[in-house]
Amino acid sequence: VYDVIVPLKLMAKVEQRMRTQYPMISVNWLHRTRQEALDLLQQGSADFALMPNREMVFSEADVTWVNLGPLHLKCYVGKGSPLLENDCITVAHLQNETQYITENFLMMDVGYVKVSPKMQVVSNNDLLCELIKLNGWAAMPEEYMQDYLKTGELFEIRPKELSDSKLISLNVYFPIGKDNKKVFSDTINWIVELSQSVL
């Protein structure tokens, strides 16, 4: 189970390692909201969930986790955005434009992702990126946006209140005791190892 902001390259590398080391095991990649993922872990219907940390000391469910490293949350706009015309962008400028936010970010209920009163919720990252090409802005992980930046379809903007990026931790969550079995402890170790080259 994974959150939409998890880097696709990380999941592909985990899949490749699993196929090499445990070819008889099927890996299913299911996009779910945070609460759905935690419920699936507690029910035993999922083995792992790759999700961001909510900046809380304890999880809201009876699961454990390992930190994989930071995702760099930055602000992005399309090439026709009026925000690109400003030399000094502020949060006030962002509040005057439509903010597109992923459903999962909204469900995390953390204040740093809710900026504009003109907020529209999108459950799919690809659609979100297509929408901000035309209008508004979004805060998204830098790791996800690289291809859009390379093609010049989207641009990073830096509000003066945000020095570079907002760091949010990406974690792998799993049921307590799951890591006592070799296949699962191996997988957790691979996810940690592979995240170092992606994050």
Summary of the structure (lengths in Angstrom):
residues: 199
radius of gyration: 17.8
end to end distance: 18.6
largest distance: 55.4
contacts: 609
relative contact order: 0.24
helix: 41%
strand: 25%
